[in-house]
Amino acid sequence: MPLERIMIIVTGATGQLGRQIVERLLTRVPAERVGVSVRDPEKARALADRGVRVRQGSFTDAASLAHAFEGAAQVLLVSVDAMGEECVKRHLAAIEGAVAAGARRILYTSQMGASPSSRFQACRDHAATEEALRACGVPFTSLRNGFYAASAAHFASFGVDSGRLPLPADGPFAWTAHADLAEAAAVVLADEGRFDGPTPPLTGSTALGFDEVARTAGQVTGRAMTRLTVPDDEWREQMTGRGVPAETAEQLLGIFTAARAGEFATVDPTLATLIGREPVSLRTVLRETLAA
């Protein structure tokens, strides 16, 4: 098979997840089989120096995607860091670009709980993107990633100094480390066709709410943290009072209303099977993030 027909293209390869996916993919396939599509090629210079094909590509520029995806056998679309109509629009453009490039499989970083009826906007966006993948005519794999443990660390960071973590009522989250999800994505890319359609939820081994997040954050930092339950309306007002746009505050509130409905509670062994070990724990992520 000619070299250009075995290329694996990863988008967003300078972002937190995409960068780690490429690093782990390079331990499994030769660098000359790996290409990245990035908005700023200069930020991927280190990858180019290792033999990775680096091309500029943007989900808002079809011509750039045609160049970035050229010769792709597989394209991994790392979902954009946004929510709402514009997010889905960009995903659709990327899918169209991968189809036009002749990719034989499109992979996408989705999320557990992806559903058009989800209470969390991001999960509705993922569901819309998955529907477009089903309709695109090319085999696809949707990586149903567990809820990022980095999000737990981000919320907890606001309570380190005050010792108070005021948040809306929640439910259990199957917190999952970026590093584990990146490892799983690399495994799936290197074993083309291992999953067809959505994967089972790719999650950590336990599901914990913010009571446990606060408790664990206090333990790893040595600074006790109390989790306080705040009414939804009050929390929304607090967010907008801090300068958060009203639409964004409503979207963030969706995380908690979805968790209360059990949308992020499922724990599944698929991730552990893929990476060949127990997933990184929430405690480890909090220690690495908060106690650094």
N, C-alpha and C positions, 0 to 999 in steps of 0.2 A: 504494500500500500504506500503511495507517495506520502512523503512527510507531511505535506500540507493538509492531508485528509485525516490526520490523527491528532490535530491540535485540540487542546482543551483550553477554552477561554474562560477566564474569571473576571467578572466586572467588580468595580469598587475595591480593587486590590490594594489600595492604600488606606482603606478604612479598618476599623477595629476587627471586624470579622473576616473580611476579604483578605486582608494581609496575612492573617494566621492560616487561612485555608491554603493560600499559595505556598506558604512555608512548609506546611505538612504535605501538600501535594508533591513538592519537590523531593521529598524523601521516598516517593513511590514511583514517580515517572521521570524520565530525563527532562532537563530544562528545555531542550529544543522542542518538546511536545507541549509546552505550556505557554500560553499567551495571556496577557492581561489588557483589559480595557479600563483606562483611568482618565479622569478629567484633566489631570496635570501630570504628564509623563515624567517631568523632572523629579517628582516625589517618588517615582518608581525606578530611579536610576540604579539603585542597588540591585534590583531584580534584573535589569538589563545587563548589568555587569556579570551576572551569574548565568546569562544565556537565555533568559526569558524574553519572549517577544513582547515588547511594550508599545502599545499604540493608544493614541488619544481617542476617547469615545465618550459620548454623552447621550443619555436617554432622551434628550431634547433635540438631538441633531442626527437625523437619519443617515446623512452622508457619512458622518464620523463613525457610526455603528457599522456601516457597510465595510469600511476599511478595518475597523477594530476586530470585527467578527470574521473577516475573510479566511476561508479555508477551515472553518471550525467544524469539528466532528461533534463536540459537546460545548454548550455554552451554559455557564452557571451565572444566573442573574441574582446578584445580591440585592435584596429589596432596599429601596431608598429610605432614608431617615426622614420620613414625612408621613402625614396622614391625610386622607380625604381624596377628593376628586383629582387633584393634580398628581398625587402619588400613583393612583391607578393609571392615569393617562401616561405617565412615564414608563410604567411597567409594560403597558400595552405596546408602546413604541419599541421597547427593548425586545419583546417577543416577536414583533413583526420583523425587526432587524435580524434576529437569529434565524427565523424562517427563511427570509430572503437570502441569507448567507449560505443556506443549505445545510444547517446543522441537523444531525440525525437524532439528537436528543437535547432538550432544554431542561435545565435544572433551575430551581428557584428556592430561595430561602424564605419559607413561609413561617407560620407560627401555630403551635398547638391552640386549639380553640377557633381556628379559622372557620367562619360561618357567616352567611349573610344576615343571620339574626343575632349575632354577638352583640353584647352591650359595649364592647370596646371597638372604637373606630378602626384601629389597625387590623383587627381580626376580620372586620368586614372588608377592608381593602385587600387583605390576603385572599379572602374567598372570591372576590371579584377577579383578582389576578389568576387564581387557579381555574376559574371558569373560562377565562380567555385562553389559558393553556390547553384546556380540554378541547376547545374549538379550533385550535391553530393548525391541526393536521399533522403535528410532529409529536412523537412520543415525548413524554415529560416525566420528571420526578420532582415532587414538591416536598421539600425537607421541612417537616412540621416541628420546628425547633421549640424547645421548652422556653419558659419565660426566663429572660436573661437575669442571672444572679447579679450582674453589674447594676441592674436597676434597683435591686434591694440595697446594694452598697451606696448608690447615689442618694436614695431617700434617707438611708440611715446617716449619711454624712452630715445632714442638717441637724441631727440631734446630738452629735458628739460634744459640742461645746456647751450646750444648754442642759443636756441630760434628759431632754424631753423630745419625744417623736410624735407630734400630733398629726394624725392621718384619719381618713374616713374608715368606717368599718370595712373589713376585707374578708377574705377566705383564704384557703391554702393555695400556695403557688409551688409548682414543681420547678424550683429554681435550678438553672443550668448554666454552666460556665461557657464563655465564648470559646475557650481552648478546646473543650470537649466537642462542641458543635463543629468547630473547624476541623478537628480530627475526623469526625464522622463524615463531613462533606468530602474530605479528601479521599476517604475510603470508598465512598460511593462513586466518586468521579473515576477513580482508578479501576473500579470494577463495574464498568459501564452496563447499565440495565439491571442492576441489582434490585432496584425498586422501580415499579412503574406506577405513576400516579402519586398520590400523597403517601408518605411514609407513616408508620405509627408515630405517636408523639415521641420525640427525642428528648428525654427528660433526665434530670437528676434522679437520685434514688429515694428522695423524701419530698413531701409537700408540706411547706411551713408557711404560716401567716406572719404578719408583722409583729405580733407579740413575741414570737420566737426570734425574728430578725433583730428586734430591739434588745432582747436578752443576750443574744449571741454577740451583737455589736458591743455591748457593754463588757462582756467577758474578754473579747479579744483586744479591746482598747484599754481595759482597766478603769473605765469611766462608766459608772452605772447609767443606764438609759431606760426611761419609762415611756412605754407606748401609750399614748392618750387617744381615745376615740373621739373624733370631731364630727358633728353632723355634716352631711354633704354640702348643704348650702353655705354653712360657715366656712368650710374648707375652700370651696370655690371662691368665696369672697376674699379669703386670705390670699389666694393665688393671684387674683386680679389686682388686689391691693399692693402686691409686690411687683406689679408690672407685667404679669403674664397675660397675654391676650385672652379674652373671654372664651373664644373658640378652643384655644389650646387647653385652658383650664377645664373645660367640659370634656375634652378628649382624655385628659389625664384622669379625671374622675371616673371615666369609663373603665380604667384598670381595676378600680376597687369594686364598682358595681358588677363587673364581669366576674371578679374573684368571688364575690358573695354568692354568685349563681353557680359556682363550682367549675367555671370554664377553664381554669388553670390547675385543677387539682389532680388530674390523672398522672400517675407514675407508671412508666412503662420500661421494660428491660431492654428495648431495642438499642438504645444508645450504648449501654454497657456492652452489649454483644458486638456492636460495630467497632468500638475502640479497644475491646479486649481487656477491660478493667472496670472497676467501679468509677463512676463519674466523680469529678471534683465536688467536694461538699460546699454548702453555703458558708460554713464556718471558715473554710480555707479562703474563699473569695473575699469575705469580709476582713479576714486577717491581712491578706495581701493588699487590700485597698485602703482600709481604715487605719491599720496599725503601722503603715509604712513610714 
